[in-house]
Structures are given as structure tokens and as C-alpha cells.
Amino acid sequence: MIAPRTMTLLAFASALALLGVSGASAQNYPTQTIRIVVPQSPGGLIDTTARLIQPHLERSLKQTVIVENRTGAAGVLGTDAVAKAAPDGHTLLVVAGSLSVLPATNPNLPYDTERDLAPVALLSKYAFLFVVNSQVPAKTLPEFVALAKKDPGKYNYATTGMAALNHLATERLAALAGIKLLHIPYRGGAPSVMAVVKGEAHLLAISPQVTMPHIEAGSIRAIATGGASRDKLLPNVPTVAEAGYPGYEAVSWVGLLAPGKTPKPIVDRINAAVNEAMRVPEVADRIAKTGSEVGGGTPEAFRAMISREIKEWTEVARAANITTK
């Protein structure tokens, strides 16, 4: 039988060995091509953001970085591939804020978001903009709420799909306002915007970038922003909080994550490279042109944000009975 003192020494030696391995791997990182998985099709905001930081990560980490689009199951397939990849920093994930919604609406995910993924850095974020068709007789959010209360069941709202982030964001607003709206899910941002432009749908929460041309053309009207502060592009449009619902916030984001057990020194090194990229004027300008704010910050702050969102969206999904199962 091994004596307790001997067992303690063995455990201590094992811990030191593990630390040595982690330290060495972090010091030598990266040793091969870095692959960034984007779980959506090429050309979208997530994909363009990944490709925007790609050359800057290559220069900072002194290694080839490639972007791989792996679509399917609303982003679950690509995310699962990274969650199950070797935690050595050579497989990364660029994903949207829907990452926080999936565990709130899908109890059958093949991975645990908070356990199997390691947040590395926030890349950008934007607040949802609430818009209505120009024929809707409401110029403000309180006016729209009044219409919906006057004629229950008459007004509807479009989303980019069942259990999408803007689905939960709108349901949360409806619950706070005490109104009932009919949900009409569409397949993506462009169809949902066109539904409001054509008058098929009355209300939509969507990114400012895709709505600005239609706002300028007068076919749709912005009535509120889901951010903590007003949108710089639309300074006259109040926040939902200013319109009478304090504490409300609905934002989406793009972020970089790694497999869950990636050593912290490696996570920190990638995070430093991302923060360096965020300070490049070209990167900041390109992000600003999408209507988003430049990200950055620590892995810990990004992790805390994701954890908070999962809790909040889970409460909304349960109250509105929103599920994908």
C-alpha cells in the first residue's frame, strides 16, 4: 500500500508535470496551421469578420491561418466540430450571438456551450434595431405598443427563423410591454427585411446594416434600438429603455472561441493577437461600416457575457415556450 505522504508527493509531481506540458505547449504555440471554423455560409457578417482578422492573426502568431466554412443545423455542426477538436489552439471558432440562444432553446445540443468551448475574444457587437413598415401608423415604440394593445392579434413580427436571437428578443419586448404579436419566421435576414418592406410583416428586430437602405428610402421606419445607448447612425432613434422599458437590451455579436480545455496561456496569446488586430485602423473602420462596435477585451469578460446571456435567454425561452426540439 502506498503511504498517504507518498501519494501526496506523487499527485504534486503529476500536477507539476502537467503544468510543464501546458507551459511548453503554450511557449511553442503555434506549431501548425491554425484553422478558424465558421459555422455559416461565406459572405455573411461572421464569415467576413473571420476573414478580416485572419491576416492580422497570421502576422501576430507567425503561422498560416485558414478560414473554413462548415454549415449545417443552424451552426451546430461547425460549433460541435470545434468543441470536440484537440484543445491545442490550432482549431478555433468564429460564431455569432446565437451561441447563447442555442442552449436556451435546444436541449439536445451535442456539446455543452460553457464546458466544451473556451471564449477567447469578442470581435464585434451590434444592437438590434426595431423597425416597422412605413404604413404602420406608429412613429415610436410606445405608439406601436398602443396599437397592439388596441387591436390584440392584429399585428405580427418577422424573424430570421424559429428560435433565432431576434425571435427571443422580440418576445422579451412583447412580454415587457404586455402585448401579443403573431410570429412569422423567415429563412434569414434578407427575406425577413423584405417582408417588412412589402408589408407582409409589421415589426422586425434586425441589424442596422441591412435596414439602413430601406430606412433611407422610406419603406421602413426605425422606432427603437435595443442597445444600451443610441445608435451613432440613428441618433434620433431612442433606445427601448428610453422608450419606457428600463433594463432591456438586445444585442448580437461575433466572437472567437476555442475548444474548452485549451490551456489558458494559449487562450491568452490568441486573445492578445486579437486585441492587437482590433487596434488596426483598417479593421476598426471595416467593423464600423457594418454598423457594429469594435470588440476586444479579456477572455474572462467574454465568458461572463456568454454565461449571462445564456441565463437570460433561457428565462425568455421558457416563458414564451420557445424550443427547437
Secondary structure, DSSP 8 states (H G I E B T S, - for coil): ---HHHHHHHHHHHHHHHHHHHHHHHHH---S-EEEEESS-TTSHHHHHHHHHHHHHHHHHTS-EEEEE---GGGHHHHHHHHTS-SSSSEEEEEEGGGGTHHHH-TT-SS-HHHHEEEEEEEEEEE-EEEEETTSS-SSHHHHHHHHHHSTTT-EEEESSTT-HHHHHHHHHHHHHT---EEEE-SSHHHHHHHHHHTS-SEEEE-HHHHHHHHHHTSEEEEEE-SSS--TT-TTS-BTTTTT-TT---EEEEEEEEETT--HHHHHHHHHHHHHHHTSHHHHHHHHHTT-EEEE--HHHHHHHHHHHHHHHHHHHHHHT----
